[in-house]
Amino acid sequence: MGWWQISADTLAASRFALSPLSETLAALRLLHVARAAHPGEREWLGTHLPAYRARLAADPVTALLVPSALGTVWVADFLTVAPRGGESFEEEVERVRTVPPAAARGQLRVALGGPLPALLDRDDLAERAAGLLTHVWQDAVRPYWARRRRILEADVVARTAQVGRDGWAAVLDALRPGTRWLGGNRLQVNAHELPPREIPGAELLFVPVTSQRVGWVAWEGTRRYALVYPCAGALAGDHGRESVPAGLGALLGGARARVLVLLGSPMSTSQLVAVTGQGLGSVGRHLRVLLEAGLVERAGRTGRSVLYVRTAAGEVLAEAGHGNAVPRR
């Protein structure tokens, strides 16, 4: 297994960050495998997969580069530049574009686990990768980015609250399969048999993406490390339309019950709007009723936004509702 030795100071100073490039690379991987994790991804693939395949059909070099760079167990490092947080897509992809040709070829050999195909023994690999990522961003990610960003922000708020409630070990154990806190300042980051890395004093970022079947690690020298993980399924799933227990829906109404179910972790009004697809006025009315009933409470603020979370009474009601849910077939 691959693991990092992390000092207490590094972990205490670590933070969550968003990365448009990481979201775009996750989208590229989804287009490559063309296998949806939920109906929302299936709809997105149906919209964008034809244009993606047409682009590769017209460019045999890039068509071979994609499966080669994504590798079988390791993604070529020039695709996974370490996020810095707060950068635009254009700033991030420029760091892909400027990877030296010799470095890109060497990283591709690692991803392939062997020599380069003759067609890929060339100097423009990083440039081609940046061009394809830009296409995926412009065609298939940017049109949805405002909503996806709110979903990712909701995940960050929930994880941050969990750190304060349960500690870093609980959060790290739940990030993605293959990631867990081993104790002794050791963080397992994947299941690969790789030498451990010591990262005392480095910047450590945790970066969510909405795609549910991805995750990777990245680093920039010895100064910056990142772990990319799929955000919580309740947020990234079928556009917030996850099932609500039948009894709870009958009691509260389906839309209001969905808000209560989602508030197992702190969320703001705007995040609830993004996840549920309900209007701002509707979410506000549901929150007001739930507040007056003592089922949710204000849990503090993030920036200028008020966070809401279930109360103990809300927890009892939500859990009782799950106990009476109609079983899925």
Phi, psi and omega per residue, in radians:
M1 nan 2.619 3.077
G2 -1.610 2.302 3.115
W3 -2.508 2.729 3.130
W4 -2.003 2.414 3.018
Q5 -1.561 2.015 -3.007
I6 -2.053 2.235 3.086
S7 -1.287 2.766 3.116
A8 -1.045 -0.657 3.138
D9 -1.159 -0.692 3.119
T10 -1.107 -0.776 3.140
L11 -1.153 -0.713 3.140
A12 -1.112 -0.561 -3.112
A13 -1.604 -0.057 -3.119
S14 -1.169 2.832 -3.093
R15 -2.671 2.838 3.023
F16 -1.584 2.545 -3.126
A17 -2.601 2.698 3.079
L18 -1.763 2.630 -3.113
S19 -2.517 1.907 3.068
P20 -1.012 -0.615 3.135
L21 -1.180 -0.717 3.102
S22 -1.095 -0.728 3.084
E23 -1.079 -0.638 3.135
T24 -1.250 -0.703 3.085
L25 -1.118 -0.685 3.070
A26 -1.076 -0.681 3.104
A27 -1.158 -0.693 3.091
L28 -1.065 -0.762 3.126
R29 -1.115 -0.647 3.095
L30 -1.165 -0.720 3.081
L31 -1.104 -0.626 -3.113
H32 -1.175 -0.818 -3.111
V33 -1.432 -0.428 3.107
A34 0.927 0.746 -3.129
R35 -2.318 1.943 -3.031
A36 -1.425 2.558 3.082
A37 -1.626 -0.278 -3.130
H38 -2.817 2.931 -3.064
P39 -1.018 -0.574 3.112
G40 -1.089 -0.748 3.078
E41 -1.161 -0.630 3.135
R42 -1.097 -0.735 3.111
E43 -1.120 -0.738 3.135
W44 -1.118 -0.754 3.099
L45 -1.077 -0.738 3.126
G46 -1.047 -0.546 -3.136
T47 -1.383 -0.704 -2.909
H48 -1.930 -0.288 -3.114
L49 -1.109 -0.704 -3.140
P50 -1.027 -0.772 -3.136
A51 -1.172 -0.655 3.114
Y52 -1.108 -0.816 -3.132
R53 -1.168 -0.617 3.098
A54 -1.130 -0.669 3.123
R55 -1.126 -0.749 3.133
L56 -1.208 -0.625 3.118
A57 -1.075 -0.505 3.135
A58 -1.527 -0.037 -3.060
D59 -2.470 1.472 -3.069
P60 -1.027 -0.568 -3.137
V61 -1.132 -0.880 3.130
T62 -1.157 -0.595 3.102
A63 -1.070 -0.605 3.072
L64 -1.415 -0.548 -3.122
L65 -1.117 -0.676 -3.048
V66 -1.041 -1.031 -3.136
P67 -1.122 -0.513 3.131
S68 -1.210 -0.793 -3.109
A69 -1.250 -0.587 3.102
L70 -1.280 -0.350 3.004
G71 1.107 -3.047 3.082
T72 -1.780 -0.674 3.091
V73 -2.239 -0.140 -3.060
W74 -2.519 2.325 3.119
V75 -1.584 2.386 3.137
A76 -0.955 2.326 -3.022
D77 -1.047 -0.493 -3.095
F78 -1.235 -0.244 3.012
L79 -1.468 -0.486 -3.005
T80 -1.895 0.911 3.075
V81 -1.036 2.466 -3.046
A82 -1.193 2.174 3.069
P83 -1.051 2.610 3.088
R84 -1.927 -0.253 -3.118
G85 1.475 2.267 3.080
G86 1.458 0.017 3.133
E87 -1.547 2.658 3.004
S88 -1.366 2.908 3.065
F89 -1.017 -0.760 -3.089
E90 -1.068 -0.678 3.098
E91 -1.183 -0.708 -3.121
E92 -1.201 -0.797 -3.061
V93 -1.207 -0.410 3.084
E94 -1.126 -0.524 3.094
R95 -1.261 -0.459 2.983
V96 -1.223 -0.806 -3.049
R97 -1.061 -0.555 -3.019
T98 -1.687 0.185 3.042
V99 -1.106 2.262 -3.116
P100 -1.026 2.502 -3.096
P101 -0.947 -0.774 -3.118
A102 -1.114 -0.682 3.115
A103 -1.142 -0.723 -3.139
A104 -1.096 -0.742 3.122
R105 -1.118 -0.733 3.129
G106 -1.117 -0.727 3.130
Q107 -1.175 -0.572 3.093
L108 -1.202 -0.652 3.077
R109 -1.068 -0.683 3.108
V110 -1.115 -0.777 3.139
A111 -1.085 -0.656 3.141
L112 -1.389 -0.396 -3.056
G113 1.217 0.507 -3.125
G114 3.093 -2.888 -3.070
P115 -1.225 2.804 3.109
L116 -1.344 2.492 2.899
P117 -1.071 2.576 -3.086
A118 -0.947 -0.638 -3.094
L119 -1.134 -0.399 -3.101
L120 -1.808 0.096 3.096
D121 -1.500 1.361 -2.995
R122 -2.646 2.994 -3.017
D123 -1.657 -0.115 -3.008
D124 -1.878 0.451 -3.109
L125 -1.092 -0.845 -3.122
A126 -1.126 -0.683 3.110
E127 -1.090 -0.752 3.130
R128 -1.162 -0.714 3.106
A129 -1.075 -0.767 3.117
A130 -1.096 -0.681 3.118
G131 -1.114 -0.733 3.135
L132 -1.198 -0.745 3.095
L133 -1.048 -0.687 3.107
T134 -1.106 -0.715 3.088
H135 -1.060 -0.819 -3.122
V136 -1.107 -0.730 3.112
W137 -1.055 -0.887 -3.045
Q138 -1.190 -0.676 -3.043
D139 -1.534 -0.646 -2.887
A140 -2.168 -0.149 -3.130
V141 -2.081 -0.871 -3.065
R142 -0.984 -0.670 3.116
P143 -1.051 -0.367 -3.109
Y144 -1.938 0.047 -2.921
W145 -1.117 -0.669 -3.106
A146 -1.040 -0.783 3.124
R147 -1.228 -0.757 3.128
R148 -1.069 -0.678 3.127
R149 -1.061 -0.724 3.122
R150 -1.131 -0.657 3.097
I151 -1.135 -0.747 3.123
L152 -1.146 -0.674 3.096
E153 -1.105 -0.658 3.097
A154 -1.093 -0.699 3.098
D155 -1.092 -0.769 -3.135
V156 -1.079 -0.745 3.117
V157 -1.058 -0.774 -3.122
A158 -1.135 -0.757 -3.136
R159 -1.157 -0.698 3.139
T160 -1.099 -0.715 3.092
A161 -1.116 -0.649 3.135
Q162 -1.166 -0.622 3.066
V163 -0.998 -0.819 -3.134
G164 -1.167 -0.528 -3.079
R165 -1.510 -0.780 -2.978
D166 -2.057 -0.190 -3.133
G167 1.637 2.859 -3.061
W168 -1.109 -0.625 -3.079
A169 -1.025 -0.760 -3.137
A170 -1.118 -0.676 3.141
V171 -1.190 -0.805 -3.091
L172 -1.159 -0.615 3.126
D173 -1.126 -0.438 -3.039
A174 -1.796 0.063 -3.059
L175 -1.133 -0.924 -3.135
R176 -2.890 2.790 3.095
P177 -0.998 2.379 -3.129
G178 1.614 -0.119 3.120
T179 -1.949 2.221 3.080
R180 -2.832 2.741 3.110
W181 -1.483 2.116 -3.062
L182 -1.601 -0.150 -3.014
G183 1.473 2.945 -3.128
G184 1.060 0.573 -3.137
N185 1.089 0.511 -3.141
R186 -1.987 2.253 3.100
L187 -1.989 2.011 3.015
Q188 -1.308 2.213 -3.065
V189 -1.906 -0.309 3.075
N190 -2.888 3.125 -3.095
A191 -1.698 0.122 -3.109
H192 -1.337 2.595 3.077
E193 -1.472 1.564 -3.080
L194 -2.216 2.679 3.080
P195 -1.094 2.505 3.098
P196 -1.154 2.689 3.104
R197 -2.080 2.302 3.058
E198 -1.665 2.203 -3.065
I199 -2.229 0.835 3.090
P200 -1.179 2.366 3.073
G201 1.377 -0.032 -3.141
A202 -1.461 2.814 3.023
E203 -1.451 2.284 -3.102
L204 -2.109 2.129 -3.123
L205 -2.037 2.527 3.000
F206 -2.001 2.149 -2.936
V207 -2.160 1.979 3.119
P208 -1.459 2.617 2.972
V209 -2.293 2.759 -3.057
T210 -1.443 -0.393 3.124
S211 -1.167 2.415 -2.953
Q212 -1.616 -0.135 -3.063
R213 -2.070 0.536 -3.096
V214 -2.295 2.987 3.083
G215 2.868 2.472 3.130
W216 -2.784 2.987 3.063
V217 -2.040 2.736 -3.139
A218 -2.618 2.739 3.070
W219 -2.645 2.735 3.096
E220 -2.147 1.716 -3.046
G221 1.037 -2.325 3.064
T222 -1.981 0.196 -3.031
R223 -1.654 -0.537 -2.990
R224 -2.456 2.304 3.112
Y225 -2.238 2.606 3.130
A226 -2.468 2.523 3.027
L227 -2.131 2.035 -3.123
V228 -1.680 2.299 -3.039
Y229 -2.429 2.723 3.082
P230 -1.320 2.325 -3.126
C231 -1.223 2.922 -3.001
A232 -0.950 2.370 -3.074
G233 -1.022 -0.590 3.130
A234 -1.114 -0.418 3.133
L235 -1.585 -0.746 -3.023
A236 -1.550 -0.159 -3.035
G237 -1.192 -2.604 -2.925
D238 -1.196 1.146 3.064
H239 0.917 0.658 3.093
G240 1.355 0.162 -3.070
R241 -1.702 0.482 -3.139
E242 -1.053 2.673 -3.024
S243 -1.121 2.536 3.070
V244 -1.928 2.374 3.114
P245 -0.892 2.417 -3.025
A246 -1.033 -0.778 -3.117
G247 -1.128 -0.710 -3.139
L248 -1.164 -0.697 3.105
G249 -1.130 -0.672 3.115
A250 -1.159 -0.606 -3.118
L251 -1.301 -0.809 -2.998
L252 -1.815 -0.299 -2.921
G253 1.638 2.481 -3.013
G254 -1.026 -0.780 -3.073
A255 -1.164 -0.755 -3.129
R256 -1.219 -0.657 3.107
A257 -1.110 -0.636 3.125
R258 -1.099 -0.694 3.087
V259 -1.075 -0.772 3.139
L260 -1.102 -0.727 3.133
V261 -1.070 -0.754 -3.112
L262 -1.181 -0.450 -3.063
L263 -1.448 0.418 2.904
G264 -1.128 -0.397 3.020
S265 -2.174 2.596 -3.086
P266 -1.045 2.332 3.099
M267 -2.518 2.667 3.095
S268 -1.614 2.963 3.114
T269 -1.043 -0.786 -3.106
S270 -1.138 -0.603 3.101
Q271 -1.197 -0.690 3.078
L272 -1.108 -0.681 3.077
V273 -1.054 -0.789 -3.105
A274 -1.122 -0.714 -3.022
V275 -1.382 -0.693 -3.058
T276 -1.520 -0.438 -3.034
G277 1.405 0.026 3.084
Q278 -1.358 2.754 3.116
G279 -1.258 2.813 -3.125
L280 -1.048 -0.746 -3.139
G281 -1.112 -0.700 -3.138
S282 -1.145 -0.806 3.126
V283 -1.067 -0.729 3.125
G284 -1.059 -0.730 3.115
R285 -1.152 -0.723 3.116
H286 -1.089 -0.746 3.123
L287 -1.098 -0.708 -3.130
R288 -1.089 -0.779 3.130
V289 -1.121 -0.758 -3.132
L290 -1.158 -0.632 3.069
L291 -1.117 -0.819 -3.102
E292 -1.134 -0.514 3.126
A293 -1.457 -0.075 -3.139
G294 1.316 0.343 -3.117
L295 -1.620 -0.381 3.032
V296 -2.338 2.872 3.116
E297 -2.551 2.825 3.059
R298 -1.314 2.318 -3.018
A299 -2.007 0.359 -3.120
G300 1.948 -2.792 -3.061
R301 -2.380 2.698 2.894
T302 -2.228 1.921 -2.992
G303 1.130 -2.167 3.132
R304 -1.721 0.072 -3.080
S305 -1.708 2.406 3.056
V306 -1.460 2.372 3.095
L307 -1.739 2.506 3.106
Y308 -2.130 2.617 3.135
V309 -2.640 2.732 3.117
R310 -1.141 2.517 2.964
T311 -1.454 3.117 3.086
A312 -1.059 -0.679 3.106
A313 -1.139 -0.684 3.093
G314 -1.128 -0.654 3.097
E315 -1.083 -0.787 -3.134
V316 -1.065 -0.766 -3.115
L317 -1.154 -0.769 -3.130
A318 -1.126 -0.736 -3.131
E319 -1.203 -0.675 3.097
A320 -1.112 -0.670 3.105
G321 -1.095 -0.724 3.109
H322 -1.110 -0.579 3.111
G323 -1.169 -0.422 -3.126
N324 -1.810 0.205 -3.082
A325 -1.160 2.581 3.058
V326 -1.210 2.194 -3.094
P327 -1.133 2.514 3.090
R328 -1.397 2.600 3.112
R329 -1.966 nan nan
